[in-house]
Amino acid sequence: MDAFLSPSHVLWTLLALLAVSLLAVGLMRARRQPAAPAHLSAEESKKMMSVMEAAAAAYEAAKRERMVITTVAEGARAGMDPIAWFVQSIARVVPVYRKLETGAFEKIDDVASVGMEPQSLYIRKHNYQTYIGWARSMQ
C-alpha cells in the first residue's frame, strides 16, 4: 500500500490527470467553435480581405518574424511563387469564399480549386489572424 503513496507515483498520477484534463478542455473548446457559414451576405464585405492580400501579408509577416514557414514557402517547388504557396496554405487552414456577382460570398469546399482563381477569393479578416496564429505555432 505504501508503494501507491510514493512521491514518484503521486507525481506521475498528477501528470496523467493534468494531461487528460488539458485534452478534455481542448476538445470542448474545439466543439464550441461554430462551423464557417456556407454563405455570407454582401454586407459582410467590410469584414473580408482577398486571399492574395492575406497571402502577401502573411509572407511579409513570416519573413519579418523569421518563421520557419518562410523557408518552406520559398523552397516549396521550383518556380512556385512563395505568395502562391501561402494562398494554398491559407486555404488549407481557414475557410475561403468566392465573391458572387451579387456581392455575396460563397464558401469553397474544394481546396484544390483555390489555385485556379485566387484573385476572386476572400477570407474573413479575423481568419487572417487565426492563420497567422497557426503559422506562429508551427515554429
Contact map, one row per residue, 1 for C-alpha under 8 A:
1111100000000000000000000000000000000000000000000000000000000000000000000000000000000000000000000000000000000000000000000000000000000000000
1111110000000000000000000000000000000000000000000000000000000000000000000000000000000000000000000000000000000000000000000000000000000000000
1111110010000000000000000000000000000000000000000000000000000000000000000000000000000000000000000000000000000000000000000000000000000000000
1111110011000000000000000000000000000000000000000000000000000000000000000000000000000000000000000000000000000000000000000000000000000000000
1111111011000000000000000000000000000000000000000000000000000000000000000000000000000000000000000000000000000000000000000000000000000000000
0111111111000000000000000000000000000000000000000000000000000000000000000000000000000000000000000000000000000000000000000000000000000000000
0000111111100000000000000000000000000000000000000000000000000000000000000000000000000000000000000000000000000000000000000000000000000000000
0000011111110000000000000000000000000000000000000000000000000000000000000000000000000000000000000000000000000000000000000000000000000000000
0011111111111000000000000000000000000000000000000000000000000000000000000000000000000000000000000000000000000000000000000000000000000000000
0001111111111100000000000000000000000000000000000000000000000000000000000000000000000000000000000000000000000000000000000000000000000000000
0000001111111110000000000000000000000000000000000000000000000000000000000000000000000000000000000000000000000000000000000000000000000000000
0000000111111111000000000000000000000000000000000000000000000000000000000000000000000000000000000000000000000000000000000000000000000000000
0000000011111111100000000000000000000000000000000000000000000000000000000000000000000000000000000000000000000000000000000000000000000000000
0000000001111111110000000000000000000000000000000000000000000000000000000000000000000000000000000000000000000000000000000000000000000000000
0000000000111111111000000000000000000000000000000000000000000000000000000000000000000000000000000000000000000000000000000000000000000000000
0000000000011111111100000000000000000000000000000000000000000000000000000000000000000000000000000000000000000000000000000000000000000000000
0000000000001111111110000000000000000000000000000000000000000000000000000000000000000000000000000000000000000000000000000000000000000000000
0000000000000111111111000000000000000000000000000000000000000000000000000000000000000000000000000000000000000000000000000000000000000000000
0000000000000011111111100000000000000000000000000000000000000000000000000000000000000000000000000000000000000000000000000000000000000000000
0000000000000001111111110000000000000000000000000000000000000000000000000000000000000000000000000000000000000000000000000000000000000000000
0000000000000000111111111000000000000000000000000000000000000000000000000000000000000000000000000000000000000000000000000000000000000000000
0000000000000000011111111100000000000000000000000000000000000000000000000000000000000000000000000000000000000000000000000000000000000000000
0000000000000000001111111110000000000000000000000000000000000000000000000000000000000000000000000000000000000000000000000000000000000000000
0000000000000000000111111111000000000000000000000000000000000000000000000000000000000000000000000000000000000000000000000000000000000000000
0000000000000000000011111111100000000000000000000000000000000000000000000000000000000000000000000000000000000000000000000000000000000000000
0000000000000000000001111111110000000000000000000000000000000000000000000000000000000000000000000000000000000000000000000000000000000000000
0000000000000000000000111111111000000000000000000000000000000000000000000000000000000000000000000000000000000000000000000000000000000000000
0000000000000000000000011111111100000000000000000000000000000000000000000000000000000000000000000000000000000000000000000000000000000000000
0000000000000000000000001111111110000000000000000000000000000000000000000000000000000000000000000000000000000000000000000000000000000000000
0000000000000000000000000111111110000000000000000000000000000000000000000000000000000000000000000000000000000000000000000000000000000000000
0000000000000000000000000011111111000000000000000000000000000000000000000000000000000000000000000000000000000000000000000000000000000000000
0000000000000000000000000001111111000000000000000000000000000000000000000000000000000000000000000000000000000000000000000000000000000000000
0000000000000000000000000000111111100000000000000000000000000000000000000000000000000000000000000000000000000000000000000000000000000000000
0000000000000000000000000000001111110000000000000000000000000000000000000000000000000000000000000000000000000000000000000000000000000000000
0000000000000000000000000000000011111000000000000000000000000000000000000000000000000000000000000000000000000000000000000000000000000000000
0000000000000000000000000000000001111100000000000000000000000000000000000000000000000000000000100000000000000000000000000000000000000000000
0000000000000000000000000000000000111111000000000000000000000000000000000000000000000000000000000000000000100000000000000000000000000000000
0000000000000000000000000000000000011111000000000000000000000000000000000000000000000000000000000000000001100000000000000000000000000000000
0000000000000000000000000000000000001111100000000000000000000000000000000000000000000000000000000000000111100000000000000000000000000000000
0000000000000000000000000000000000001111110100000000000000000000000000000000000000000000000000000000000111000000000000000000000000000000000
0000000000000000000000000000000000000011111110000000000000000000000000000000000000000000000000000000001110000000000000000000000000000000000
0000000000000000000000000000000000000001111110000000000000000000000000000000000000000000000000000000011110000000000000000000000000000000000
0000000000000000000000000000000000000000111111000000000000000000000000000000000000000000000000000000000100000000000000000000000000000000000
0000000000000000000000000000000000000001111111110000000000000000000000000000000000000000000000000000000100000000000000000000000000000000000
0000000000000000000000000000000000000000111111111000000000000000000000000000000000000000000000000000001100000000000000000000000000000000000
0000000000000000000000000000000000000000001111110000000000000000000000000000000000000000000000000000000000000000000000000000000000000000000
0000000000000000000000000000000000000000000111111000000000000000000000000000000000000000000000000000000000000000000000000001110000000000000
0000000000000000000000000000000000000000000111111100000000000000000000000000000000000000000000000000000000000000000000000111100000000000000
0000000000000000000000000000000000000000000010111110110000000000000000000000000000000000000000000000000000000000000000000111100000000000000
0000000000000000000000000000000000000000000000011111110000000000000000000000000000000000000000000000000000000000000000111110000000000000000
0000000000000000000000000000000000000000000000001111111000000000000000000000000000000010010000010000000000000000000001101110000000000000000
0000000000000000000000000000000000000000000000000111111100000000000000000000000000100010000000000000000000000000000001101000000000000000000
0000000000000000000000000000000000000000000000001111111110000000000000000000000000000000000000000000000000000000000000000000000000000000000
0000000000000000000000000000000000000000000000001111111111000000000000000000000000000010000000000000000000000000000000000000000100000000000
0000000000000000000000000000000000000000000000000011111111100000000000000000000000110110010000000000000000000000000000000000000000000000000
0000000000000000000000000000000000000000000000000001111111110000000000000000000000100100000000000000000000000000000000000000000000000000000
0000000000000000000000000000000000000000000000000000111111111000000000000000000000000000000000000000000000000000000000000000000000000000000
0000000000000000000000000000000000000000000000000000011111111100000000000000000000000100000000000000000000000000000000000000000000010000000
0000000000000000000000000000000000000000000000000000001111111110000001000000000001100100000000000000000000000000000000000000000000000000000
0000000000000000000000000000000000000000000000000000000111111111000000000000000000000000000000000000000000000000000000000000000000000000000
0000000000000000000000000000000000000000000000000000000011111111100000000000000000000000000000000000000000000000000000000000000000000000000
0000000000000000000000000000000000000000000000000000000001111111111111000000000000000000000000000000000000000000000000000000000000000000000
0000000000000000000000000000000000000000000000000000000000111111111001000000000000000000000000000000000000000000000000000000000000000000000
0000000000000000000000000000000000000000000000000000000000011111111000000000000000000000000000000000000000000000000000000000000000000000000
0000000000000000000000000000000000000000000000000000000000001111111000000000000000000000000000000000000000000000000000000000000000000000000
0000000000000000000000000000000000000000000000000000000000000111111101000000000000000000000000000000000000000000000000000000000000000000000
0000000000000000000000000000000000000000000000000000000000000111111111100000000000000000000000000000000000000000000000000000000000000011001
0000000000000000000000000000000000000000000000000000000000000100011111110000000000000000000000000000000000000000000000000000000000000000011
0000000000000000000000000000000000000000000000000000000000000100001111111000000000000000000000000000000000000000000000000000000000000010011
0000000000000000000000000000000000000000000000000000000000100110011111111100000001000000000000000000000000000000000000000000000000000000000
0000000000000000000000000000000000000000000000000000000000000000001111111110000000000000000000000000000000000000000000000000000000000000000
0000000000000000000000000000000000000000000000000000000000000000000111111111000000000000000000000000000000000000000000000000000000000000000
0000000000000000000000000000000000000000000000000000000000000000000011111111000011101100000000000000000000000000000000000000000000000000000
0000000000000000000000000000000000000000000000000000000000000000000001111111000111000000000000000000000000000000000000000000000000000000000
0000000000000000000000000000000000000000000000000000000000000000000000111111110000000000000000000000000000000000000000000000000000000000000
0000000000000000000000000000000000000000000000000000000000000000000000011111110101001000000000000000000000000000000000000000000000000000000
0000000000000000000000000000000000000000000000000000000000000000000000000011111100000000000000000000000000000000000000000000000000000000000
0000000000000000000000000000000000000000000000000000000000000000000000000011111100000000000000000000000000000000000000000000000000000000000
0000000000000000000000000000000000000000000000000000000000000000000000000000111110000000000000000000000000000000000000000000000000000000000
0000000000000000000000000000000000000000000000000000000000000000000000000101111111011000000000000000000000000000000000000000000000000000000
0000000000000000000000000000000000000000000000000000000000000000000000001100001111111000000000000000000000000000000000000000000000000000000
0000000000000000000000000000000000000000000000000000000000100000000001001101000111111100000000000000000000000000000000000000000000000000000
0000000000000000000000000000000000000000000000000001001100100000000000001000000011111110000000000000000000000000000000000000000000000000000
0000000000000000000000000000000000000000000000000000001000000000000000000000000111111111000000000000000000000000001000000000000000000000000
0000000000000000000000000000000000000000000000000000000000000000000000001001000111111111100000000000000000000000000000000000000000000000000
0000000000000000000000000000000000000000000000000000001101100000000000001000000001111111110000000000000000000000000000000000000000000000000
0000000000000000000000000000000000000000000000000011011000000000000000000000000000111111111000000000000000000000011001000000000000000000000
0000000000000000000000000000000000000000000000000000000000000000000000000000000000011111111100000000000000000010011000000000000000000000000
0000000000000000000000000000000000000000000000000000000000000000000000000000000000001111111110000000000000000000000000000000000000000000000
0000000000000000000000000000000000000000000000000010001000000000000000000000000000000111111111000000000000000000000000000000000000100000000
0000000000000000000000000000000000000000000000000000000000000000000000000000000000000011111111110000000000000010010000000000000000000000000
0000000000000000000000000000000000000000000000000000000000000000000000000000000000000001111111100000000000000010000000000000000000000000000
0000000000000000000000000000000000000000000000000000000000000000000000000000000000000000111111100000000000000000000000000000000000100000000
0000000000000000000000000000000000000000000000000000000000000000000000000000000000000000011111110000000000000000000000000010001001100000000
0000000000000000000000000000000000010000000000000000000000000000000000000000000000000000001111111000000000110000000000000010001000000000000
0000000000000000000000000000000000000000000000000010000000000000000000000000000000000000001001111100000000110000000000001110000000000000000
0000000000000000000000000000000000000000000000000000000000000000000000000000000000000000000000111110000011110000000000001110000000000000000
0000000000000000000000000000000000000000000000000000000000000000000000000000000000000000000000011111000011110000000000011100000000000000000
0000000000000000000000000000000000000000000000000000000000000000000000000000000000000000000000001111101111000000000000011100000000000000000
0000000000000000000000000000000000000000000000000000000000000000000000000000000000000000000000000111111111000000000000000000000000000000000
0000000000000000000000000000000000000000000000000000000000000000000000000000000000000000000000000011111100000000000000000000000000000000000
0000000000000000000000000000000000000000010000000000000000000000000000000000000000000000000000000001111100000000000000000000000000000000000
0000000000000000000000000000000000000000110010000000000000000000000000000000000000000000000000000011111110000000000000000000000000000000000
0000000000000000000000000000000000000011111110000000000000000000000000000000000000000000000000000011111111000000000000000000000000000000000
0000000000000000000000000000000000000011110000000000000000000000000000000000000000000000000000001111001111100000000000000000000000000000000
0000000000000000000000000000000000000111000000000000000000000000000000000000000000000000000000001111000111110000000000000000000000000000000
0000000000000000000000000000000000001110000000000000000000000000000000000000000000000000000000111100000011111000000000000000000000000000000
0000000000000000000000000000000000000000000000000000000000000000000000000000000000000000000000111100000001111110000000000000000000000000000
0000000000000000000000000000000000000000000000000000000000000000000000000000000000000000000000000000000000111110000000000000000000000000000
0000000000000000000000000000000000000000000000000000000000000000000000000000000000000000000000000000000000011111110000000000000000000000000
0000000000000000000000000000000000000000000000000000000000000000000000000000000000000001001100000000000000011111110000000000000000000000000
0000000000000000000000000000000000000000000000000000000000000000000000000000000000000000000000000000000000000111111000000000000000000000000
0000000000000000000000000000000000000000000000000000000000000000000000000000000000000000000000000000000000000111111110000000000000000000000
0000000000000000000000000000000000000000000000000000000000000000000000000000000000000011001000000000000000000111111111001000000000000000000
0000000000000000000000000000000000000000000000000000000000000000000000000000000000010011000000000000000000000001111111000000000000000000000
0000000000000000000000000000000000000000000000000000000000000000000000000000000000000000000000000000000000000000111111000000000000000000000
0000000000000000000000000000000000000000000000000000000000000000000000000000000000000000000000000000000000000000111111111000000000000000000
0000000000000000000000000000000000000000000000000011000000000000000000000000000000000010000000000000000000000000011111111000000000000000000
0000000000000000000000000000000000000000000000000111000000000000000000000000000000000000000000000000000000000000000011111000000000000000000
0000000000000000000000000000000000000000000000000100000000000000000000000000000000000000000000000110000000000000000011111100000000000000000
0000000000000000000000000000000000000000000000000111000000000000000000000000000000000000000000011110000000000000010011111110000000000000000
0000000000000000000000000000000000000000000000011110000000000000000000000000000000000000000000011110000000000000000000011111000000000000000
0000000000000000000000000000000000000000000000011110000000000000000000000000000000000000000001111000000000000000000000001111101100000000000
0000000000000000000000000000000000000000000000111000000000000000000000000000000000000000000000000000000000000000000000000111111100000000000
0000000000000000000000000000000000000000000000111000000000000000000000000000000000000000000000000000000000000000000000000011111110000000000
0000000000000000000000000000000000000000000000100000000000000000000000000000000000000000000000000000000000000000000000000001111111000000000
0000000000000000000000000000000000000000000000000000000000000000000000000000000000000000000001100000000000000000000000000011111111100000000
0000000000000000000000000000000000000000000000000000010000000000000000000000000000000000000000000000000000000000000000000011111111110000000
0000000000000000000000000000000000000000000000000000000000000000000000000000000000000000000000000000000000000000000000000000111111111000000
0000000000000000000000000000000000000000000000000000000000000000000000000000000000000000000001000000000000000000000000000000011111111100000
0000000000000000000000000000000000000000000000000000000000000000000000000000000000000000010011000000000000000000000000000000001111111110000
0000000000000000000000000000000000000000000000000000000001000000000000000000000000000000000000000000000000000000000000000000000111111111000
0000000000000000000000000000000000000000000000000000000000000000000000000000000000000000000000000000000000000000000000000000000011111111100
0000000000000000000000000000000000000000000000000000000000000000000000000000000000000000000000000000000000000000000000000000000001111111110
0000000000000000000000000000000000000000000000000000000000000000001010000000000000000000000000000000000000000000000000000000000000111111111
0000000000000000000000000000000000000000000000000000000000000000001000000000000000000000000000000000000000000000000000000000000000011111111
0000000000000000000000000000000000000000000000000000000000000000000000000000000000000000000000000000000000000000000000000000000000001111111
0000000000000000000000000000000000000000000000000000000000000000000110000000000000000000000000000000000000000000000000000000000000000111111
0000000000000000000000000000000000000000000000000000000000000000001110000000000000000000000000000000000000000000000000000000000000000011111
